[in-house]
Amino acid sequence: MTSPRFSIVPLGREHKRTGFCSGTGLLDRYFTELVSQDIRRNLTKCFVAVDNEQGDIAGFYTLSAAQIPLLHLPEKLAKQMPRYNAVPASRLGRLAIDKRYQGQGLGSVLLADALYRSSDSSLAVYALLADAKDEHAEAFYLHHGFIPCDGVPNTLFLPLGTIGKL
Ligand SMILES: CC(C)(COP(=O)(O)OP(=O)(O)OC[C@H]1O[C@@H](n2cnc3c(N)ncnc32)[C@H](O)[C@@H]1OP(=O)(O)O)[C@@H](O)C(=O)NCCC(=O)NCCS
């Protein structure tokens, strides 16, 4: 039996982040220089896709707790909710694939992993929120069925009840 090409695991000290390059400077700098501080402060978790053949980090994403104010859901969905101010969510704050691995389906795999971990949480999570850094990123999330939040540019969400489709 062949072993899988990639493992998706929490970022650890053993992972070499230097040189990671998705082509989006802000994301790369955050991953190579800043993410550990946020992890230490319990502000985020970070998961990486490790290439089991090369040992390189092929991609990463961050996940943290969030909420979506009912005002930001499309009216049709908001009407189906109880009269709470907000619904619980998890936030995919950052997602990036190293240039060498882009276009091979890994972005979709990390997205699916974030959805799986969100739905497998001990906490109730209604939807996965995603922050899109630019139009290119927004198009990626729209392609995967995400819905734009009302009145919040560059923020989209995907109800976990729909993840079967992905
Ligand atoms: C956006 C990004 C995460 C996509 O990752 P990837 O591994 O190259 O994408 P995949 O190969 O998994 O693409 C999967 C599907 O999404 C589509 N897709 C990929 N990028 C897309 C985009 N920008 N817009 C629309 N669709 C896109 C692919 O065509 C493919 O469609 P298919 O499954 O129907 O054939 C990657 O290009 C990246 O890291 N970019 C720089 C950082 C960034 O923009 N991050 C986004 C979050 S802030």
The ligand as an SDF file (V2000), in Angstrom:
LIG
                    3D

 48 50  0  0  0  0  0  0  0  0999 V2000
   -5.9950   30.5320   -3.6010 C   0  0  0  0  0  0  0  0  0  0  0  0
   -5.1400   29.2880   -3.3120 C   0  0  0  0  0  0  0  0  0  0  0  0
   -5.2390   28.9320   -1.8170 C   0  0  0  0  0  0  0  0  0  0  0  0
   -5.7260   28.1210   -4.1580 C   0  0  0  0  0  0  0  0  0  0  0  0
   -4.9960   26.9450   -3.8740 O   0  0  0  0  0  0  0  0  0  0  0  0
   -4.6340   25.8880   -5.0130 P   0  0  0  0  0  0  0  0  0  0  0  0
   -4.0830   24.6840   -4.3570 O   0  0  0  0  0  0  0  0  0  0  0  0
   -3.8080   26.5500   -6.0510 O   0  0  0  0  0  0  0  0  0  0  0  0
   -6.0830   25.6080   -5.6350 O   0  0  0  0  0  0  0  0  0  0  0  0
   -6.6680   24.1600   -6.0190 P   0  0  0  0  0  0  0  0  0  0  0  0
   -5.7310   23.5000   -6.9700 O   0  0  0  0  0  0  0  0  0  0  0  0
   -7.0080   23.4270   -4.7660 O   0  0  0  0  0  0  0  0  0  0  0  0
   -8.0090   24.5720   -6.7690 O   0  0  0  0  0  0  0  0  0  0  0  0
   -9.1780   23.8400   -6.5250 C   0  0  0  0  0  0  0  0  0  0  0  0
  -10.2920   24.4010   -7.3560 C   0  0  0  0  0  0  0  0  0  0  0  0
  -10.4160   25.8130   -7.1080 O   0  0  0  0  0  0  0  0  0  0  0  0
  -10.2980   26.5320   -8.3250 C   0  0  0  0  0  0  0  0  0  0  0  0
   -9.5520   27.7630   -8.0610 N   0  0  0  0  0  0  0  0  0  0  0  0
   -8.2780   27.8800   -7.6120 C   0  0  0  0  0  0  0  0  0  0  0  0
   -7.9590   29.1820   -7.4330 N   0  0  0  0  0  0  0  0  0  0  0  0
   -9.0700   29.8790   -7.7970 C   0  0  0  0  0  0  0  0  0  0  0  0
   -9.3860   31.2640   -7.8300 C   0  0  0  0  0  0  0  0  0  0  0  0
   -8.5170   32.1930   -7.4530 N   0  0  0  0  0  0  0  0  0  0  0  0
  -10.6130   31.6210   -8.2570 N   0  0  0  0  0  0  0  0  0  0  0  0
  -11.5250   30.7090   -8.6240 C   0  0  0  0  0  0  0  0  0  0  0  0
  -11.2980   29.3700   -8.5880 N   0  0  0  0  0  0  0  0  0  0  0  0
  -10.0880   28.9700   -8.1950 C   0  0  0  0  0  0  0  0  0  0  0  0
   -9.5300   25.6040   -9.2720 C   0  0  0  0  0  0  0  0  0  0  0  0
   -9.8150   25.9110  -10.6130 O   0  0  0  0  0  0  0  0  0  0  0  0
  -10.0690   24.2490   -8.8640 C   0  0  0  0  0  0  0  0  0  0  0  0
  -11.3470   24.0810   -9.4360 O   0  0  0  0  0  0  0  0  0  0  0  0
  -11.9300   22.5910   -9.7570 P   0  0  0  0  0  0  0  0  0  0  0  0
  -11.7680   21.7550   -8.4880 O   0  0  0  0  0  0  0  0  0  0  0  0
  -13.3470   22.8640  -10.0950 O   0  0  0  0  0  0  0  0  0  0  0  0
  -11.0800   22.0900  -10.8630 O   0  0  0  0  0  0  0  0  0  0  0  0
   -3.6520   29.4880   -3.7830 C   0  0  0  0  0  0  0  0  0  0  0  0
   -3.6510   29.8970   -5.1280 O   0  0  0  0  0  0  0  0  0  0  0  0
   -2.8930   30.4960   -2.9430 C   0  0  0  0  0  0  0  0  0  0  0  0
   -2.3160   30.1440   -1.9260 O   0  0  0  0  0  0  0  0  0  0  0  0
   -2.8780   31.7720   -3.3840 N   0  0  0  0  0  0  0  0  0  0  0  0
   -2.1590   32.8220   -2.6790 C   0  0  0  0  0  0  0  0  0  0  0  0
   -2.7590   33.1430   -1.3120 C   0  0  0  0  0  0  0  0  0  0  0  0
   -4.2750   33.3400   -1.3290 C   0  0  0  0  0  0  0  0  0  0  0  0
   -4.8300   33.9910   -2.2120 O   0  0  0  0  0  0  0  0  0  0  0  0
   -4.9700   32.7870   -0.2990 N   0  0  0  0  0  0  0  0  0  0  0  0
   -6.4290   32.7970   -0.2420 C   0  0  0  0  0  0  0  0  0  0  0  0
   -6.9570   32.9920    1.1180 C   0  0  0  0  0  0  0  0  0  0  0  0
   -6.5960   34.5710    1.8410 S   0  0  0  0  0  0  0  0  0  0  0  0
  1  2  1  0
  2  3  1  0
  2  4  1  0
  2 36  1  0
  4  5  1  0
  5  6  1  0
  6  7  2  0
  6  8  1  0
  6  9  1  0
  9 10  1  0
 10 11  2  0
 10 12  1  0
 10 13  1  0
 13 14  1  0
 14 15  1  0
 15 16  1  0
 15 30  1  0
 16 17  1  0
 17 18  1  0
 17 28  1  0
 18 19  1  0
 18 27  1  0
 19 20  2  0
 20 21  1  0
 21 22  1  0
 21 27  2  0
 22 23  1  0
 22 24  2  0
 24 25  1  0
 25 26  2  0
 26 27  1  0
 28 29  1  0
 28 30  1  0
 30 31  1  0
 31 32  1  0
 32 33  2  0
 32 34  1  0
 32 35  1  0
 36 37  1  0
 36 38  1  0
 38 39  2  0
 38 40  1  0
 40 41  1  0
 41 42  1  0
 42 43  1  0
 43 44  2  0
 43 45  1  0
 45 46  1  0
 46 47  1  0
 47 48  1  0
M  END
$$$$
